[in-house]
Amino acid sequence: MHTVAVVEDDPSMLQGLNRLLSAHGFRVQTFASAELFIDGIANCEAECLILDVHLGGISGIDLRRQLTSSGSNLPVIFMTAVDNEITRQEALEVGCVAFLRKPFLAKLLVDAINSVV
């Protein structure tokens, strides 16, 4: 069973993603903020990170930068409700395997995860 981590500050979206991914056979570790992910990274067994771009506190883009600078090559799928060229460009520059605009089809997310695990 593949493990994915989800960092999303909207509780209902976080719960929905947990249910969706669990139903597709993934083990899911959820985090309500980038800070909680950083605090729990030692216990995180994820093979893929699903990361909201716009989080309170540390943004998804900044979290990705921190992970990269610490040597992590964990594949990242960014998701955002605010899709603009600047955000998309930043996400591509810091490295992502997919960039999804909310709301997105479940199949797009599952396919992106399956492409890297």
Backbone atoms as SQL, in Angstrom:
CREATE TABLE atoms (id INTEGER PRIMARY KEY, chain TEXT, resi INTEGER, resn TEXT, atom TEXT, x REAL, y REAL, z REAL);
INSERT INTO atoms VALUES
  (1, 'A', 1, 'MET', 'N', 0.852, -1.192, 0.000),
  (2, 'A', 1, 'MET', 'CA', 0.000, 0.000, 0.000),
  (3, 'A', 1, 'MET', 'C', 0.886, 1.240, 0.000),
  (4, 'A', 2, 'HIS', 'N', 0.641, 2.136, -0.940),
  (5, 'A', 2, 'HIS', 'CA', 1.411, 3.375, -1.052),
  (6, 'A', 2, 'HIS', 'C', 0.868, 4.427, -0.088),
  (7, 'A', 3, 'THR', 'N', 1.783, 5.217, 0.455),
  (8, 'A', 3, 'THR', 'CA', 1.412, 6.259, 1.402),
  (9, 'A', 3, 'THR', 'C', 1.593, 7.626, 0.770),
  (10, 'A', 4, 'VAL', 'N', 0.579, 8.476, 0.932),
  (11, 'A', 4, 'VAL', 'CA', 0.655, 9.860, 0.471),
  (12, 'A', 4, 'VAL', 'C', 0.386, 10.783, 1.655),
  (13, 'A', 5, 'ALA', 'N', 1.022, 11.949, 1.618),
  (14, 'A', 5, 'ALA', 'CA', 0.772, 12.973, 2.628),
  (15, 'A', 5, 'ALA', 'C', 0.011, 14.110, 1.962),
  (16, 'A', 6, 'VAL', 'N', -0.941, 14.664, 2.703),
  (17, 'A', 6, 'VAL', 'CA', -1.738, 15.781, 2.203),
  (18, 'A', 6, 'VAL', 'C', -1.592, 16.937, 3.182),
  (19, 'A', 7, 'VAL', 'N', -1.193, 18.111, 2.662),
  (20, 'A', 7, 'VAL', 'CA', -1.116, 19.325, 3.471),
  (21, 'A', 7, 'VAL', 'C', -2.147, 20.300, 2.907),
  (22, 'A', 8, 'GLU', 'N', -3.188, 20.540, 3.707),
  (23, 'A', 8, 'GLU', 'CA', -4.331, 21.368, 3.281),
  (24, 'A', 8, 'GLU', 'C', -4.924, 22.012, 4.523),
  (25, 'A', 9, 'ASP', 'N', -5.115, 23.351, 4.491),
  (26, 'A', 9, 'ASP', 'CA', -5.614, 24.043, 5.685),
  (27, 'A', 9, 'ASP', 'C', -7.140, 24.153, 5.747),
  (28, 'A', 10, 'ASP', 'N', -7.842, 23.718, 4.720),
  (29, 'A', 10, 'ASP', 'CA', -9.305, 23.699, 4.743),
  (30, 'A', 10, 'ASP', 'C', -9.746, 22.332, 5.274),
  (31, 'A', 11, 'PRO', 'N', -10.332, 22.292, 6.488),
  (32, 'A', 11, 'PRO', 'CA', -10.674, 21.004, 7.105),
  (33, 'A', 11, 'PRO', 'C', -11.575, 20.123, 6.238),
  (34, 'A', 12, 'SER', 'N', -12.554, 20.698, 5.563),
  (35, 'A', 12, 'SER', 'CA', -13.453, 19.873, 4.758),
  (36, 'A', 12, 'SER', 'C', -12.742, 19.315, 3.525),
  (37, 'A', 13, 'MET', 'N', -11.858, 20.099, 2.934),
  (38, 'A', 13, 'MET', 'CA', -11.075, 19.621, 1.782),
  (39, 'A', 13, 'MET', 'C', -10.103, 18.526, 2.227),
  (40, 'A', 14, 'LEU', 'N', -9.487, 18.722, 3.383),
  (41, 'A', 14, 'LEU', 'CA', -8.552, 17.732, 3.917),
  (42, 'A', 14, 'LEU', 'C', -9.266, 16.408, 4.176),
  (43, 'A', 15, 'GLN', 'N', -10.438, 16.487, 4.775),
  (44, 'A', 15, 'GLN', 'CA', -11.223, 15.286, 5.050),
  (45, 'A', 15, 'GLN', 'C', -11.662, 14.618, 3.735),
  (46, 'A', 16, 'GLY', 'N', -12.103, 15.424, 2.777),
  (47, 'A', 16, 'GLY', 'CA', -12.528, 14.876, 1.493),
  (48, 'A', 16, 'GLY', 'C', -11.399, 14.171, 0.758),
  (49, 'A', 17, 'LEU', 'N', -10.206, 14.772, 0.766),
  (50, 'A', 17, 'LEU', 'CA', -9.054, 14.144, 0.116),
  (51, 'A', 17, 'LEU', 'C', -8.659, 12.858, 0.830),
  (52, 'A', 18, 'ASN', 'N', -8.738, 12.866, 2.163),
  (53, 'A', 18, 'ASN', 'CA', -8.435, 11.666, 2.940),
  (54, 'A', 18, 'ASN', 'C', -9.373, 10.529, 2.528),
  (55, 'A', 19, 'ARG', 'N', -10.656, 10.821, 2.455),
  (56, 'A', 19, 'ARG', 'CA', -11.643, 9.799, 2.075),
  (57, 'A', 19, 'ARG', 'C', -11.419, 9.319, 0.637),
  (58, 'A', 20, 'LEU', 'N', -11.227, 10.257, -0.262),
  (59, 'A', 20, 'LEU', 'CA', -11.024, 9.923, -1.669),
  (60, 'A', 20, 'LEU', 'C', -9.815, 9.009, -1.858),
  (61, 'A', 21, 'LEU', 'N', -8.701, 9.411, -1.286),
  (62, 'A', 21, 'LEU', 'CA', -7.472, 8.648, -1.484),
  (63, 'A', 21, 'LEU', 'C', -7.520, 7.308, -0.769),
  (64, 'A', 22, 'SER', 'N', -8.128, 7.276, 0.397),
  (65, 'A', 22, 'SER', 'CA', -8.304, 5.994, 1.109),
  (66, 'A', 22, 'SER', 'C', -9.157, 5.044, 0.279),
  (67, 'A', 23, 'ALA', 'N', -10.202, 5.565, -0.341),
  (68, 'A', 23, 'ALA', 'CA', -11.080, 4.744, -1.180),
  (69, 'A', 23, 'ALA', 'C', -10.344, 4.199, -2.401),
  (70, 'A', 24, 'HIS', 'N', -9.283, 4.882, -2.817),
  (71, 'A', 24, 'HIS', 'CA', -8.482, 4.416, -3.951),
  (72, 'A', 24, 'HIS', 'C', -7.287, 3.570, -3.502),
  (73, 'A', 25, 'GLY', 'N', -7.288, 3.166, -2.234),
  (74, 'A', 25, 'GLY', 'CA', -6.281, 2.225, -1.752),
  (75, 'A', 25, 'GLY', 'C', -4.995, 2.822, -1.238),
  (76, 'A', 26, 'PHE', 'N', -4.967, 4.132, -1.015),
  (77, 'A', 26, 'PHE', 'CA', -3.764, 4.759, -0.481),
  (78, 'A', 26, 'PHE', 'C', -3.857, 4.887, 1.028),
  (79, 'A', 27, 'ARG', 'N', -2.714, 4.795, 1.687),
  (80, 'A', 27, 'ARG', 'CA', -2.621, 5.148, 3.102),
  (81, 'A', 27, 'ARG', 'C', -2.363, 6.648, 3.115),
  (82, 'A', 28, 'VAL', 'N', -3.121, 7.392, 3.910),
  (83, 'A', 28, 'VAL', 'CA', -3.067, 8.849, 3.870),
  (84, 'A', 28, 'VAL', 'C', -2.627, 9.409, 5.224),
  (85, 'A', 29, 'GLN', 'N', -1.661, 10.310, 5.184),
  (86, 'A', 29, 'GLN', 'CA', -1.253, 11.060, 6.357),
  (87, 'A', 29, 'GLN', 'C', -1.642, 12.512, 6.086),
  (88, 'A', 30, 'THR', 'N', -2.440, 13.104, 6.977),
  (89, 'A', 30, 'THR', 'CA', -2.944, 14.456, 6.745),
  (90, 'A', 30, 'THR', 'C', -2.312, 15.453, 7.709),
  (91, 'A', 31, 'PHE', 'N', -2.137, 16.655, 7.186),
  (92, 'A', 31, 'PHE', 'CA', -1.557, 17.750, 7.963),
  (93, 'A', 31, 'PHE', 'C', -2.333, 19.019, 7.635),
  (94, 'A', 32, 'ALA', 'N', -2.736, 19.763, 8.658),
  (95, 'A', 32, 'ALA', 'CA', -3.551, 20.963, 8.472),
  (96, 'A', 32, 'ALA', 'C', -2.721, 22.212, 8.191),
  (97, 'A', 33, 'SER', 'N', -1.393, 22.086, 8.203),
  (98, 'A', 33, 'SER', 'CA', -0.530, 23.229, 7.900),
  (99, 'A', 33, 'SER', 'C', 0.853, 22.725, 7.513),
  (100, 'A', 34, 'ALA', 'N', 1.608, 23.606, 6.878),
  (101, 'A', 34, 'ALA', 'CA', 2.997, 23.275, 6.541),
  (102, 'A', 34, 'ALA', 'C', 3.810, 23.064, 7.815),
  (103, 'A', 35, 'GLU', 'N', 3.509, 23.878, 8.829),
  (104, 'A', 35, 'GLU', 'CA', 4.242, 23.756, 10.093),
  (105, 'A', 35, 'GLU', 'C', 4.019, 22.389, 10.734),
  (106, 'A', 36, 'LEU', 'N', 2.779, 21.893, 10.703),
  (107, 'A', 36, 'LEU', 'CA', 2.503, 20.565, 11.266),
  (108, 'A', 36, 'LEU', 'C', 3.194, 19.475, 10.452),
  (109, 'A', 37, 'PHE', 'N', 3.273, 19.657, 9.140),
  (110, 'A', 37, 'PHE', 'CA', 3.997, 18.697, 8.306),
  (111, 'A', 37, 'PHE', 'C', 5.473, 18.679, 8.690),
  (112, 'A', 38, 'ILE', 'N', 6.065, 19.860, 8.827),
  (113, 'A', 38, 'ILE', 'CA', 7.478, 19.947, 9.207),
  (114, 'A', 38, 'ILE', 'C', 7.705, 19.277, 10.559),
  (115, 'A', 39, 'ASP', 'N', 6.803, 19.544, 11.522),
  (116, 'A', 39, 'ASP', 'CA', 6.925, 18.928, 12.848),
  (117, 'A', 39, 'ASP', 'C', 6.821, 17.410, 12.779),
  (118, 'A', 40, 'GLY', 'N', 6.015, 16.884, 11.854),
  (119, 'A', 40, 'GLY', 'CA', 5.787, 15.444, 11.778),
  (120, 'A', 40, 'GLY', 'C', 6.572, 14.729, 10.705),
  (121, 'A', 41, 'ILE', 'N', 7.497, 15.429, 10.048),
  (122, 'A', 41, 'ILE', 'CA', 8.182, 14.835, 8.895),
  (123, 'A', 41, 'ILE', 'C', 8.988, 13.586, 9.271),
  (124, 'A', 42, 'ALA', 'N', 9.486, 13.548, 10.488),
  (125, 'A', 42, 'ALA', 'CA', 10.262, 12.376, 10.908),
  (126, 'A', 42, 'ALA', 'C', 9.412, 11.109, 10.900),
  (127, 'A', 43, 'ASN', 'N', 8.107, 11.258, 11.147),
  (128, 'A', 43, 'ASN', 'CA', 7.207, 10.110, 11.176),
  (129, 'A', 43, 'ASN', 'C', 6.413, 9.954, 9.877),
  (130, 'A', 44, 'CYS', 'N', 6.744, 10.769, 8.888),
  (131, 'A', 44, 'CYS', 'CA', 6.020, 10.734, 7.621),
  (132, 'A', 44, 'CYS', 'C', 6.642, 9.688, 6.702),
  (133, 'A', 45, 'GLU', 'N', 5.812, 8.779, 6.242),
  (134, 'A', 45, 'GLU', 'CA', 6.287, 7.692, 5.373),
  (135, 'A', 45, 'GLU', 'C', 5.820, 7.885, 3.934),
  (136, 'A', 46, 'ALA', 'N', 5.421, 9.097, 3.604),
  (137, 'A', 46, 'ALA', 'CA', 4.816, 9.369, 2.304),
  (138, 'A', 46, 'ALA', 'C', 5.794, 9.170, 1.155),
  (139, 'A', 47, 'GLU', 'N', 5.244, 8.671, 0.051),
  (140, 'A', 47, 'GLU', 'CA', 5.986, 8.528, -1.198),
  (141, 'A', 47, 'GLU', 'C', 5.644, 9.665, -2.150),
  (142, 'A', 48, 'CYS', 'N', 4.637, 10.464, -1.768),
  (143, 'A', 48, 'CYS', 'CA', 4.175, 11.585, -2.579),
  (144, 'A', 48, 'CYS', 'C', 3.517, 12.596, -1.648),
  (145, 'A', 49, 'LEU', 'N', 3.689, 13.871, -1.960),
  (146, 'A', 49, 'LEU', 'CA', 3.123, 14.944, -1.142),
  (147, 'A', 49, 'LEU', 'C', 2.125, 15.736, -1.977),
  (148, 'A', 50, 'ILE', 'N', 0.903, 15.841, -1.476),
  (149, 'A', 50, 'ILE', 'CA', -0.133, 16.653, -2.104),
  (150, 'A', 50, 'ILE', 'C', -0.221, 17.926, -1.282),
  (151, 'A', 51, 'LEU', 'N', 0.035, 19.050, -1.931),
  (152, 'A', 51, 'LEU', 'CA', 0.315, 20.276, -1.200),
  (153, 'A', 51, 'LEU', 'C', -0.504, 21.441, -1.741),
  (154, 'A', 52, 'ASP', 'N', -1.293, 22.057, -0.852),
  (155, 'A', 52, 'ASP', 'CA', -2.026, 23.262, -1.228),
  (156, 'A', 52, 'ASP', 'C', -1.024, 24.407, -1.369),
  (157, 'A', 53, 'VAL', 'N', -1.173, 25.200, -2.410),
  (158, 'A', 53, 'VAL', 'CA', -0.258, 26.320, -2.628),
  (159, 'A', 53, 'VAL', 'C', -0.450, 27.392, -1.568),
  (160, 'A', 54, 'HIS', 'N', -1.706, 27.754, -1.302),
  (161, 'A', 54, 'HIS', 'CA', -1.996, 28.863, -0.392),
  (162, 'A', 54, 'HIS', 'C', -2.428, 28.343, 0.976),
  (163, 'A', 55, 'LEU', 'N', -1.481, 28.298, 1.874),
  (164, 'A', 55, 'LEU', 'CA', -1.731, 27.871, 3.247),
  (165, 'A', 55, 'LEU', 'C', -1.531, 29.067, 4.160),
  (166, 'A', 56, 'GLY', 'N', -2.205, 29.069, 5.317),
  (167, 'A', 56, 'GLY', 'CA', -1.898, 30.073, 6.327),
  (168, 'A', 56, 'GLY', 'C', -0.498, 29.782, 6.849),
  (169, 'A', 57, 'GLY', 'N', 0.266, 30.789, 7.179),
  (170, 'A', 57, 'GLY', 'CA', 1.640, 30.546, 7.639),
  (171, 'A', 57, 'GLY', 'C', 2.541, 30.273, 6.445),
  (172, 'A', 58, 'ILE', 'N', 3.344, 29.235, 6.541),
  (173, 'A', 58, 'ILE', 'CA', 4.255, 28.864, 5.453),
  (174, 'A', 58, 'ILE', 'C', 3.429, 28.399, 4.250),
  (175, 'A', 59, 'SER', 'N', 3.692, 28.975, 3.089),
  (176, 'A', 59, 'SER', 'CA', 2.954, 28.589, 1.884),
  (177, 'A', 59, 'SER', 'C', 3.446, 27.236, 1.360),
  (178, 'A', 60, 'GLY', 'N', 2.653, 26.635, 0.512),
  (179, 'A', 60, 'GLY', 'CA', 3.055, 25.381, -0.111),
  (180, 'A', 60, 'GLY', 'C', 4.327, 25.525, -0.923),
  (181, 'A', 61, 'ILE', 'N', 4.466, 26.652, -1.624),
  (182, 'A', 61, 'ILE', 'CA', 5.679, 26.915, -2.423),
  (183, 'A', 61, 'ILE', 'C', 6.891, 26.993, -1.506),
  (184, 'A', 62, 'ASP', 'N', 6.764, 27.731, -0.393),
  (185, 'A', 62, 'ASP', 'CA', 7.887, 27.857, 0.539),
  (186, 'A', 62, 'ASP', 'C', 8.212, 26.526, 1.211),
  (187, 'A', 63, 'LEU', 'N', 7.196, 25.722, 1.518),
  (188, 'A', 63, 'LEU', 'CA', 7.453, 24.403, 2.089),
  (189, 'A', 63, 'LEU', 'C', 8.251, 23.561, 1.104),
  (190, 'A', 64, 'ARG', 'N', 7.865, 23.593, -0.158),
  (191, 'A', 64, 'ARG', 'CA', 8.607, 22.843, -1.174),
  (192, 'A', 64, 'ARG', 'C', 10.054, 23.305, -1.243),
  (193, 'A', 65, 'ARG', 'N', 10.271, 24.611, -1.172),
  (194, 'A', 65, 'ARG', 'CA', 11.646, 25.143, -1.184),
  (195, 'A', 65, 'ARG', 'C', 12.440, 24.610, 0.005),
  (196, 'A', 66, 'GLN', 'N', 11.811, 24.600, 1.192),
  (197, 'A', 66, 'GLN', 'CA', 12.499, 24.096, 2.389),
  (198, 'A', 66, 'GLN', 'C', 12.842, 22.616, 2.239),
  (199, 'A', 67, 'LEU', 'N', 11.903, 21.836, 1.714),
  (200, 'A', 67, 'LEU', 'CA', 12.152, 20.407, 1.535),
  (201, 'A', 67, 'LEU', 'C', 13.305, 20.181, 0.570),
  (202, 'A', 68, 'THR', 'N', 13.305, 20.923, -0.531),
  (203, 'A', 68, 'THR', 'CA', 14.365, 20.782, -1.527),
  (204, 'A', 68, 'THR', 'C', 15.716, 21.163, -0.928),
  (205, 'A', 69, 'SER', 'N', 15.764, 22.258, -0.183),
  (206, 'A', 69, 'SER', 'CA', 17.036, 22.706, 0.397),
  (207, 'A', 69, 'SER', 'C', 17.544, 21.741, 1.464),
  (208, 'A', 70, 'SER', 'N', 16.637, 20.948, 2.047),
  (209, 'A', 70, 'SER', 'CA', 17.074, 19.961, 3.040),
  (210, 'A', 70, 'SER', 'C', 17.394, 18.610, 2.386),
  (211, 'A', 71, 'GLY', 'N', 17.330, 18.572, 1.051),
  (212, 'A', 71, 'GLY', 'CA', 17.733, 17.364, 0.343),
  (213, 'A', 71, 'GLY', 'C', 16.600, 16.413, -0.015),
  (214, 'A', 72, 'SER', 'N', 15.376, 16.793, 0.251),
  (215, 'A', 72, 'SER', 'CA', 14.239, 15.928, -0.054),
  (216, 'A', 72, 'SER', 'C', 13.931, 15.951, -1.551),
  (217, 'A', 73, 'ASN', 'N', 13.668, 14.780, -2.100),
  (218, 'A', 73, 'ASN', 'CA', 13.228, 14.704, -3.497),
  (219, 'A', 73, 'ASN', 'C', 11.830, 14.100, -3.574),
  (220, 'A', 74, 'LEU', 'N', 11.052, 14.287, -2.516),
  (221, 'A', 74, 'LEU', 'CA', 9.682, 13.791, -2.454),
  (222, 'A', 74, 'LEU', 'C', 8.865, 14.421, -3.581),
  (223, 'A', 75, 'PRO', 'N', 8.222, 13.603, -4.421),
  (224, 'A', 75, 'PRO', 'CA', 7.399, 14.173, -5.494),
  (225, 'A', 75, 'PRO', 'C', 6.234, 14.981, -4.906),
  (226, 'A', 76, 'VAL', 'N', 5.972, 16.141, -5.508),
  (227, 'A', 76, 'VAL', 'CA', 4.938, 17.052, -5.013),
  (228, 'A', 76, 'VAL', 'C', 3.882, 17.285, -6.090),
  (229, 'A', 77, 'ILE', 'N', 2.630, 17.195, -5.669),
  (230, 'A', 77, 'ILE', 'CA', 1.498, 17.592, -6.494),
  (231, 'A', 77, 'ILE', 'C', 0.909, 18.831, -5.839),
  (232, 'A', 78, 'PHE', 'N', 0.954, 19.959, -6.553),
  (233, 'A', 78, 'PHE', 'CA', 0.365, 21.187, -6.028),
  (234, 'A', 78, 'PHE', 'C', -1.097, 21.269, -6.422),
  (235, 'A', 79, 'MET', 'N', -1.891, 21.861, -5.530),
  (236, 'A', 79, 'MET', 'CA', -3.294, 22.149, -5.827),
  (237, 'A', 79, 'MET', 'C', -3.590, 23.555, -5.329),
  (238, 'A', 80, 'THR', 'N', -4.476, 24.240, -6.048),
  (239, 'A', 80, 'THR', 'CA', -4.813, 25.605, -5.665),
  (240, 'A', 80, 'THR', 'C', -6.188, 25.989, -6.189),
  (241, 'A', 81, 'ALA', 'N', -6.843, 26.858, -5.444),
  (242, 'A', 81, 'ALA', 'CA', -8.107, 27.426, -5.893),
  (243, 'A', 81, 'ALA', 'C', -7.854, 28.726, -6.649),
  (244, 'A', 82, 'VAL', 'N', -6.665, 29.289, -6.470),
  (245, 'A', 82, 'VAL', 'CA', -6.296, 30.548, -7.107),
  (246, 'A', 82, 'VAL', 'C', -5.220, 30.261, -8.149),
  (247, 'A', 83, 'ASP', 'N', -5.668, 30.006, -9.365),
  (248, 'A', 83, 'ASP', 'CA', -4.736, 29.649, -10.424),
  (249, 'A', 83, 'ASP', 'C', -4.442, 30.880, -11.268),
  (250, 'A', 84, 'ASN', 'N', -3.211, 31.344, -11.170),
  (251, 'A', 84, 'ASN', 'CA', -2.776, 32.433, -12.044),
  (252, 'A', 84, 'ASN', 'C', -1.389, 32.087, -12.558),
  (253, 'A', 85, 'GLU', 'N', -0.929, 32.821, -13.549),
  (254, 'A', 85, 'GLU', 'CA', 0.337, 32.491, -14.205),
  (255, 'A', 85, 'GLU', 'C', 1.518, 32.568, -13.244),
  (256, 'A', 86, 'ILE', 'N', 1.514, 33.533, -12.334),
  (257, 'A', 86, 'ILE', 'CA', 2.622, 33.683, -11.385),
  (258, 'A', 86, 'ILE', 'C', 2.693, 32.467, -10.466),
  (259, 'A', 87, 'THR', 'N', 1.551, 32.069, -9.905),
  (260, 'A', 87, 'THR', 'CA', 1.512, 30.906, -9.015),
  (261, 'A', 87, 'THR', 'C', 1.941, 29.649, -9.755),
  (262, 'A', 88, 'ARG', 'N', 1.405, 29.455, -10.932),
  (263, 'A', 88, 'ARG', 'CA', 1.739, 28.277, -11.731),
  (264, 'A', 88, 'ARG', 'C', 3.244, 28.249, -12.038),
  (265, 'A', 89, 'GLN', 'N', 3.802, 29.390, -12.417),
  (266, 'A', 89, 'GLN', 'CA', 5.231, 29.468, -12.739),
  (267, 'A', 89, 'GLN', 'C', 6.087, 29.157, -11.513),
  (268, 'A', 90, 'GLU', 'N', 5.698, 29.717, -10.365),
  (269, 'A', 90, 'GLU', 'CA', 6.446, 29.440, -9.123),
  (270, 'A', 90, 'GLU', 'C', 6.419, 27.950, -8.803),
  (271, 'A', 91, 'ALA', 'N', 5.254, 27.327, -8.941),
  (272, 'A', 91, 'ALA', 'CA', 5.116, 25.901, -8.645),
  (273, 'A', 91, 'ALA', 'C', 6.007, 25.075, -9.567),
  (274, 'A', 92, 'LEU', 'N', 6.031, 25.429, -10.831),
  (275, 'A', 92, 'LEU', 'CA', 6.872, 24.700, -11.778),
  (276, 'A', 92, 'LEU', 'C', 8.355, 24.911, -11.475),
  (277, 'A', 93, 'GLU', 'N', 8.718, 26.123, -11.073),
  (278, 'A', 93, 'GLU', 'CA', 10.117, 26.418, -10.770),
  (279, 'A', 93, 'GLU', 'C', 10.632, 25.641, -9.562),
  (280, 'A', 94, 'VAL', 'N', 9.788, 25.464, -8.539),
  (281, 'A', 94, 'VAL', 'CA', 10.239, 24.735, -7.350),
  (282, 'A', 94, 'VAL', 'C', 10.108, 23.225, -7.534),
  (283, 'A', 95, 'GLY', 'N', 9.421, 22.831, -8.578),
  (284, 'A', 95, 'GLY', 'CA', 9.339, 21.408, -8.910),
  (285, 'A', 95, 'GLY', 'C', 8.057, 20.757, -8.444),
  (286, 'A', 96, 'CYS', 'N', 7.289, 20.284, -9.401),
  (287, 'A', 96, 'CYS', 'CA', 6.082, 19.541, -9.077),
  (288, 'A', 96, 'CYS', 'C', 5.802, 18.560, -10.209),
  (289, 'A', 97, 'VAL', 'N', 5.151, 17.465, -9.863),
  (290, 'A', 97, 'VAL', 'CA', 4.791, 16.473, -10.881),
  (291, 'A', 97, 'VAL', 'C', 3.430, 16.769, -11.478),
  (292, 'A', 98, 'ALA', 'N', 2.632, 17.596, -10.788),
  (293, 'A', 98, 'ALA', 'CA', 1.320, 18.003, -11.297),
  (294, 'A', 98, 'ALA', 'C', 0.904, 19.291, -10.604),
  (295, 'A', 99, 'PHE', 'N', 0.058, 20.055, -11.297),
  (296, 'A', 99, 'PHE', 'CA', -0.482, 21.307, -10.768),
  (297, 'A', 99, 'PHE', 'C', -1.972, 21.276, -11.060),
  (298, 'A', 100, 'LEU', 'N', -2.786, 21.130, -10.005),
  (299, 'A', 100, 'LEU', 'CA', -4.225, 20.966, -10.164),
  (300, 'A', 100, 'LEU', 'C', -4.982, 22.168, -9.626),
  (301, 'A', 101, 'ARG', 'N', -5.957, 22.630, -10.414),
  (302, 'A', 101, 'ARG', 'CA', -6.799, 23.744, -9.987),
  (303, 'A', 101, 'ARG', 'C', -8.073, 23.188, -9.358),
  (304, 'A', 102, 'LYS', 'N', -8.358, 23.636, -8.125),
  (305, 'A', 102, 'LYS', 'CA', -9.574, 23.201, -7.428),
  (306, 'A', 102, 'LYS', 'C', -10.782, 23.873, -8.060),
  (307, 'A', 103, 'PRO', 'N', -11.881, 23.214, -8.188),
  (308, 'A', 103, 'PRO', 'CA', -12.052, 21.777, -7.967),
  (309, 'A', 103, 'PRO', 'C', -11.502, 20.993, -9.157),
  (310, 'A', 104, 'PHE', 'N', -10.948, 19.841, -8.876),
  (311, 'A', 104, 'PHE', 'CA', -10.376, 19.009, -9.931),
  (312, 'A', 104, 'PHE', 'C', -11.028, 17.631, -9.899),
  (313, 'A', 105, 'LEU', 'N', -10.942, 16.934, -11.005),
  (314, 'A', 105, 'LEU', 'CA', -11.482, 15.582, -11.081),
  (315, 'A', 105, 'LEU', 'C', -10.617, 14.643, -10.250),
  (316, 'A', 106, 'ALA', 'N', -11.246, 13.766, -9.504),
  (317, 'A', 106, 'ALA', 'CA', -10.518, 12.795, -8.679),
  (318, 'A', 106, 'ALA', 'C', -9.524, 12.004, -9.523),
  (319, 'A', 107, 'LYS', 'N', -9.923, 11.651, -10.735),
  (320, 'A', 107, 'LYS', 'CA', -9.068, 10.856, -11.610),
  (321, 'A', 107, 'LYS', 'C', -7.738, 11.562, -11.888),
  (322, 'A', 108, 'LEU', 'N', -7.761, 12.881, -12.037),
  (323, 'A', 108, 'LEU', 'CA', -6.524, 13.623, -12.295),
  (324, 'A', 108, 'LEU', 'C', -5.546, 13.485, -11.133),
  (325, 'A', 109, 'LEU', 'N', -6.065, 13.579, -9.914),
  (326, 'A', 109, 'LEU', 'CA', -5.219, 13.452, -8.733),
  (327, 'A', 109, 'LEU', 'C', -4.692, 12.029, -8.600),
  (328, 'A', 110, 'VAL', 'N', -5.566, 11.054, -8.722),
  (329, 'A', 110, 'VAL', 'CA', -5.157, 9.647, -8.585),
  (330, 'A', 110, 'VAL', 'C', -4.146, 9.279, -9.667),
  (331, 'A', 111, 'ASP', 'N', -4.375, 9.722, -10.888),
  (332, 'A', 111, 'ASP', 'CA', -3.429, 9.436, -11.969),
  (333, 'A', 111, 'ASP', 'C', -2.062, 10.067, -11.703),
  (334, 'A', 112, 'ALA', 'N', -2.063, 11.302, -11.190),
  (335, 'A', 112, 'ALA', 'CA', -0.796, 11.978, -10.882),
  (336, 'A', 112, 'ALA', 'C', -0.045, 11.230, -9.790),
  (337, 'A', 113, 'ILE', 'N', -0.752, 10.767, -8.764),
  (338, 'A', 113, 'ILE', 'CA', -0.102, 9.997, -7.691),
  (339, 'A', 113, 'ILE', 'C', 0.454, 8.703, -8.257),
  (340, 'A', 114, 'ASN', 'N', -0.365, 7.991, -9.018),
  (341, 'A', 114, 'ASN', 'CA', 0.077, 6.707, -9.578),
  (342, 'A', 114, 'ASN', 'C', 1.274, 6.857, -10.506),
  (343, 'A', 115, 'SER', 'N', 1.455, 8.024, -11.097),
  (344, 'A', 115, 'SER', 'CA', 2.588, 8.215, -12.001),
  (345, 'A', 115, 'SER', 'C', 3.930, 8.301, -11.251),
  (346, 'A', 116, 'VAL', 'N', 3.881, 8.535, -9.936),
  (347, 'A', 116, 'VAL', 'CA', 5.130, 8.680, -9.175),
  (348, 'A', 116, 'VAL', 'C', 5.345, 7.651, -8.066),
  (349, 'A', 117, 'VAL', 'N', 4.326, 6.894, -7.710),
  (350, 'A', 117, 'VAL', 'CA', 4.533, 5.901, -6.641),
  (351, 'A', 117, 'VAL', 'C', 4.774, 4.523, -7.218);
